[in-house]
């Protein structure tokens, strides 16, 4: 039998034990959400890693990856641009020009996926790219209509290359590129896993920000972005395998910073499973973490939200198939999940239940 002091000590220990990954945290006043199936057969071909931007009252889908579809992706990725006002009907704004070796990479952007995509200074921007063409894409492009694109840094490669799988966002009037890595098996060169931070106001001149320890470990593979309460948020992520580092890393820690210099770790292990190739967003005044990949279990379809980055609630009964590298939009009063590695051109909308 425990005496009163022993019971108090045991209770104190239980109260400070960290939550294990996968355990749901919720509050009675958490809002309820539901998914609406918008379409299972959009006009665009199935793909993952396509850029997702909300711009001029439309959703815009940029490029993507599907090496098994040689009709729409003759070179692994394409550079199509699609737009939609309702998620059901999609219009091809710019057809794929990335067809063969005659392609001129100064006249249009090479096909790519999991690049950096932001809306900045009233234009859509593509920042960097992948390595599926055997080289690193260190270019920056922008457009105000999705059809005609300007090669912003022509002849002036970004100073933070070579890199892929970086995290890209807009904060404090600047475009930010954070983390990422090299992929020697695809693009050659030296293995590097980055934990650095870069900013620009024009896509040409870049300034390196020097984070102060402690801050997040080297990583990338975080889709979309999260800027919340005037802070940059890093939610999980990981590293891709390389010939010399064959084991991937998967994270579920949560960090934020107001300036890219001073970082705060809100939790070492959020209740959602460690993951990479997932999507993050800010919707309904909350942070969101959705789907993704882990070597244990493969693709995922869980959806989590938090008002503070510490306490997380899982949305139950996700109706769409597990996937990673989806395209996520915050648009028309909802949070949208479109396509991804489920390789189906579907579109779903999450709304708050009033």
Secondary structure, DSSP 8 states (H G I E B T S, - for coil): ---HHHHHHHHHHHHHS---TT-----TT--EEEEEEEESS-SS---BS-EEEEETTEEEEEEEE-TT-TTT-TTSEEEEEEEESSSSS-EEEE-----STT--TTTS----SS-EEEEETTEEEEE----TTSS----EEEESSSSS-EETTTT---TT-S-BS-EEEEETTEEEEEEEE--HHHH-S---EEEEEEEESSSSSEEEE---SS---S-B-EEE--EETTEEEEEEEEE---SS--S-EEEEEEEEESSSSS-EEEESS-SS--BBSEEEEEETTEEEEEEEEETTTEEEEEEEEESSSSSEEE-S---S--BSS-EEEEETTEEEEE--TT-S--EEEEEEE-
